[in-house]
Amino acid sequence: MFEVRPTTDRDEFARALYGIQQYFGGPPTEEQVDRFNQFLPLDRMHAAFEEGAIVGGAGAFPFEMSVPGGELRCGGVTVVGVYPTHRRRGALRGMMDAQLRDMHERGEAIAALWASEETIYGRYGYGIASWGGDIVLPREWASFAQPLERRGRTRFVAPDEAAPLLQPVWEELMRQRPGTFRRTEAWWRLRTTRVPEPDKDNPARYVVLELDGEVQAYAIFKGDVKFGRGAPESTLNVREAIGTTPQATAEIWRFLLDIDWQATIKASLLPPDHPLFLLLANPRRTDYRFADALWLRVVDVGAALSGRAYAGVGSVVFDVRDAMCPWNEGRWRVSPDGAARTDDEAEIALDVATLGSAYFGATSFAQLRGGLRLEEISQGAVERADALFAWRPLPWCPEIF
């Protein structure tokens, strides 16, 4: 058996962090530990101990995350890893259990993560809650389907002046789409705009689009310059490109696609309903690779279902199964007024991971029924549930945490 508890000092934190970092290299440096600790407090890193030695770690950022029609406190699960000497012995389950109970006590209604492997986290109640993908677009296919009248002005900004200009655009994305987390001042400074030592010879560049007297879009990108056979074969890697309006989004992407000397434009984590696909005249040339993106775990069914808005009318009764969080189990009636326990007959039976998949509205209950992820007890209940939970635009988290 393993003892699982939060870390209490810097040394324990570093050894727990090594649970995942050892798969990428050596132990974390002093600078890495200090930097990471600024947005992941000691008591948000759980460690698994065996005979006093740390053999695994699991962290959770204290996030605020956008949900349909609002925001909720969220545990942003990160840096989860078990030492290879202790695999398949229950250390991960112990950390996941302790972490979920800790989130519940803190009042975090949901948890979210990016899964390194799709088969790991479903057993702990996480479901695929959003979809995203990568594009690899040859520049010769970068024309728009319709002429674009440019009204904005683009300008570069230095990393140390970027955060105050970029933050309002990010906040607007939170208002428009579920699945985005709020970046703190430390996050902007130490993750988004920090220039790592290996990148100092070719750092990322920051550009803002000003329209109607304010910044309405920005992009963070980096060029990989290469020449071959007398012509450029360079790649433009777009880390983020976000606009607050359709016009601003179109203009920031037109700027990126028109940068000279680029043979290919790459971008990652784009949702399936991203405007770029309909802006382009030849969207199939993006070679869009579709995959799972954010996974969501409903930590508190009542609080999570009452904390989002609903598009439809009527109600539906779920019978929720949750082996790890027994406080969630039972029947819940969901309506535009929220969620409450009920003794009424269940209309849909499902486990908490399936509920997590449906929570943002990216995956319908009809799809989940088709995938044998739920049981429809009352005919028509799935259609009513879909009318309630449907939400557009789709969720989007532009950064892996």
Secondary structure, 3 states (H helix, E strand, C coil): CCEEEECCCHHHHHHHHHHHHCCCCCCCCHHHHHHHHCCCCHHHEEEEEECCEEEEEEEEEEEEEEECCEEEEEEEEEEEEECHHHCCCCHHHHHHHHHHHHHHHHCCCEEEEECCCCCCHHHHCCEECCEEEEEEEEHHHCCECCCCCCCCEEEEECHHHHHHHHHHHHHHHHHHCCCCECCCHHHHHHHHCCCCHHHCCCCCEEEEEEECCEEEEEEEEEEECCEECCEECEEEEEEEEEECCHHHHHHHHHHHHCCCCEEEEEEEEECCCCCHHHHECCHHHHCCEEEECEEEEECCHHHHHHCCCCCCCCCEEEEEECCCCHHHCEEEEEECCEEEECCCCCCEEEEHHHHHHHHCCCCCHHHHHHCCCEEECCCCHHHHHHHHHCCCCCCCCCCCC
